[in-house]
Amino acid sequence: MRPTAKYLASLWVTTVTLVGQPYVLELATSVYAVVPDALALSFGADGALYVGRDASGSGGGTGDAVKIHRVERGGVPVEEYGATAVTDPDAVAYDAEGRASGVAGAVLVAGHELNSVSGKIVLVRPDQTLSTLYGPTGFTFNPNVFEYDLEGRLLFSE
């Protein structure tokens, strides 16, 4: 069950940063996994975590082609995921039932085409093969956020 806006409004947590690590008052935080240049997160049905990336933090460019990462339940191992790299893999979404992609268990990755103003959404199948699901199109420059609505439809924005 997803929290409602009313629930979120009534939940009040104070967060501060001490020595580069978040500290939530009266709660403990810990590092779950270390993934280079992590951006967006999406948990799969089996508890695996899929992580979008931006190579600019490790010396690359923001639109460079890199592979997303898959983190097993519990935080290890952390492995690259997908047969080939995807340019600018900002957003990720796990498609458990295949409602958005037509492939149950697929991971959707969004970004833009290298050296272009065209956005795209790439499908990473469970066997890690890739194909373009949407785009490239100038209609969307750089999709970087995925969300499912209450009816299970995939929404994206840039």
Secondary structure, DSSP 8 states (H G I E B T S, - for coil): ----HHHHHH----EEEETTEEEETTS--------TTEEEEEE-TTS-EEEEE-GGGGTS-TT-EEEEEEE-TTS--EEEEEEEEEES--EEEEESS-TTTSSTTEEEEEEE-TTSS-EEEEEE-TT--EEEEEEEETT-S---EEEE-TTS-EEEE-
